[in-house]
Amino acid sequence: QPLSDWAFGPAPRRPTRQVRIGGVAVGGDAPVVVQSMTNTDTADVASTVKQVADLWRAGSELVRITVNNPESAAAVPRIVEKLAMMGIEVPVIGDFHYNGHQLLANEPACARALAKYRINPGNVGFGKKRDTQFAQLIEFALQYGKPVRIGANWGSLDQSLAAQLMDENASRPEPWDAGRVLREALIRSALDSAARAVDLGLPAERIILSCKVSGVQELIAVYRDLAQRSDFALHLGLTEAGIGSKGIVASSAALAVLMQEGIGDTIRISLTPEPGAPRTQEVVVAQELLQTMGLRAFTPMVTACPGCGRTTSEFFQELAKVVQEHVRAKMPEWKVTHPGAEHLTLAVMGCVVNGPGESRHADIGISLPGTGEAPAAPVFIDGQKSVTLRGENIAHEFVALVDDYVER
Ligand code: SF4
């Protein structure tokens, strides 16, 4: 497809089978869904409930929790019950490795309470037990009417499959390089497991696939291939993306390329939280990625210049922060009272060079005075100069104008 065909927007979404996870649709014509995962000890009910609630309030539409031992499995129904009592109906997904078949067998209430099971085909079990234990997990999904994500990860690749593909590759007339063999092993692990689940009776509309790697180019290559070879809904994520800006940039680079090509039905940004940073940061990044690409709208977006020697102070940076934080904080209320507010565009600019122009492009924008300019900050509303703010209270008055704009 020539680039010019979709140079001004993403390619049409790749058609996928729609999967329902609790009340949330993933795939098909549903918007790309934001999800995240807790890092609390699941057995600690209070901490896990709090973090799930925080992630949900930040905008996570699905939340995954690890279920790794009998204590955490026993805690799951209490977690889901407490969330429901708080009015939080977010689907809670159980992340299983190694012993999922035992935990689900021993804790039927856990199996019932979870909205989806995540199964890692590389960690289901080893040798002869692998097939039996995978079948047991699928039988629980059938018994309790749950969807599953078959989530392969190259950090826990099915080693017997990798070895088999290495052998097959050695007899090719033109052998692939080792990277391609590993990519194929990852994809085959997901696709073969999904085919087995279907054979066991699980409808394809209850299966989501993922094949996570930690390299940007590898992830793009894997998902392009995966998307061509099946119509299962796909969960995107760069696994172990890293800490801080590196994790944000790497995840955004990989996921943006794929989503621009119409690939991906749900995303997670797997950030290593910086010390003291809230877990919710990964949800904000996921939302901003989708919104800046024009795929979804969650909260009014603030355009702001970087500032330069023409700005007289850091005041305009502070104003940009205050305005972005204000609209983000107001959005849960506006979502109910003023639906559509999430599409609002705002501009906070540092001087007259680009300030008035950028402010006119926004629904509401302000151009602060730069060095040598008159101490006046014109505000533009719907492209027209509306009022000029001066003095100490510019931030407060501009925020009030934003609220007034939304109100009207
Ligand atoms: Fe500098 Fe003005 Fe451009 Fe902002 S708008 S970066 S203050 S020249």
Residues whose N, C-alpha, C, O or C-beta is under 5 A from the ligand:
A	BS01	SF4	C305 P306 G307 C308 R310 T311 G350 C351 V352 V353 N354 G355
